[in-house]
């Protein structure tokens, strides 16, 4: 019999919670933001804990490439870039700011990888990307010791920010090739990010500027500023 | 006072009052698990369907989306926030339930056993048969819930848990299996409720909640 009061209390509590679920319908969009803000730090620390910046993600044989599966998601428009006058700027908290032409970038070691590209929408595609490692570009720019983030600006106005550890992972490329051929314009030519460790929306196309910084700004990325999670690690 | 003493006292009280002595009793731990499981599954399914709608498993962009009444989160990012928050409630609830049935040794008599299978093969006693079917259904839900977590981990962290994706063959196969746990859970809930009513009537059903 001594259990009765606690059971009644439990009944009341569960009644309240189901009532609030029903009434909450209109306030859910507010709640959704609160839920995101409450749990994102926890999920992000678990992701960071799982992530090993030195560990290579297993790659696929070329026979498994799915050329049709990679869907083009464009956010505003497809910019027109003249490859002859194109310059990639690397600046911010660095000792050696750079302004590189495509010819200069092509002199850096070339890497290819066949990886799974995973979109936030739930689909995935096995793609082969070729290009230069972000870590090579970052080390050329000689970042100061307190640099922790990289901002990427695109020719169409898209912007993203990454944690530095993910940006200099050996499989984070600034790609100029897709599936063994020159990168098509709709996939981000002349240069786009490609990586097996981040969701697709982190992988900016038409990258024109990389800024290395020691803290995140208020705007963290085009989609993040609208509510997407920032870390977005796979 | 132990649970057993309490049961005896209630039983004799019931006999004095001329009521049926068989009042189903559930431990408070089982009730809390049951409640949290229902709430977390509702959150997981509705937010999961919100994510599903961004690119339906069957048919992609041209696939048939679920109507808003079944969705939670308002849009893709909101659905993901809910899904990745409720997964902690869902998975940790299942974990502590596992620890609980191990610690209290309930695993030895709670779930389906050879006796139930034999009963289904031999007895014509309909009550015993219903009871056996009921034990089979609520035992079967445990691997389905674990499968939802397992496939979910593969989709959430395919770079870190690539072997999970590999063991389903392809990304699409993994998505199908993860999604299939939704109709399985819904069908299970219907059969489970119906069999509970057949086995123990509304008193058994209520004993699981209050």
Interface residues (C-beta under 8 A of the other chain):
Chain A: X1 X2 X3 X6 X7 X10 X11 X14 X17 X28 X29 X32 X33 X35 X36 X38 X39 X40 X42 X43 X47 X50 X51 X57 X58 X71 X116 X118 X119 X120 X121 X122 X123 X124 X196 X197 X223 X226 X227 X228 X229 X233 X234
Chain B: X1 X6 X28 X31 X32 X35 X39 X51 X52 X54 X55 X57 X60 X61 X72 X73 X74 X75 X76 X77 X78 X80 X81 X82 X84 X85 X88 X155 X157 X158 X159 X160 X162 X165 X171 X175 X209 X210
